[in-house]
């Protein structure tokens, strides 16, 4: 359940990050990423993991779903950084 809480906080962080780094004269398509992360990662992976963990049933499946969502958020984060043109790490 802690992993799902951290993933929910990541969605809030991602939305604020996109608001702060969006092009003010652009079309606002950067904000679509927040909705895409919610619909494509949170709804199918994080939410079922939370429900299964809360009920105490199928904990292995819940852990697998939460781990898969964490990996997807990690890959999604790097894609957002590449789309915004922000350097991912100082050593790369």
N, C-alpha and C positions, 0 to 999 in steps of 0.2 A: 504494500500500500504506500510505502514511502517513495518508491520509484514512480508511481503514478502521480503522487503529489508533486514530486520534482518535475515531472513532465508537464503537469498543469502550470506550474510556475514558469517553465520554459516558454509555454505559449504566451503568457503575459509578457515575459521579457522580449520575445520575438516581436510582438505587436508594438511595444514601445520602441524597440530598436528600429523597426521599419518606419514608424512615424518620424523618428529623429533623423533617419538617413534617406528618406524619400526625397526625390527631386521636387522642390517646391513649384517649379514651372512644368512639371511632367504631367502625365495623364493619371497618375495614382495607381498604376498597375502593380506597383511594389506591394500594395496592401493585399493583393490577391493571395500572396504567399501565406499570410496569416490564416485566411480561410481555407486554403488548400491543406495546410498543416493540420487544421482542426478536422476537416472532412476526411482526409486520406490517411492520417496517422492516429489522431486521438480517438475518433469514433470507432474505427474497426479494431484497434489494438489496445489503447490505454483504458478506455471505458469498460470493455468486457473484462480486462484484467482486474480493474478495481472492483467490479461487481462480483467476480469469482472469489477474489481475496476477501472481500467483506463478508461473504456468505461462508467462507471457510471450506469451500468445495473446490476440487480440482486445482489445488495450489500449484502443481507443476505446470499446468496449462497457463495459469495466471502469470507465473514467473516467466514462462516462455513468451507470452504475449507482451509483457512489460519489457523484456529484453529486446524483442524484435522492434518494439516501438522506440526504445532508446537508440538502437542502431539506426533506425530510419530518421529520427530527429537529428542525429549526428551528421548523417549524410545530407539531410535537408539544410542544415546550418551551413555546411561548406558550399552548397549550391547557392544559397542566398548571398553569402559573401562574394562568390564569384560573379553573380549577377550584378551586385552593387559595385563591383570593382574594388573591393576592400581586400588588402593583402591578408591572407589567412594566417601566416606566421612570419615572424621577422627573419627566420632562417631559410625560408623558401624563396 
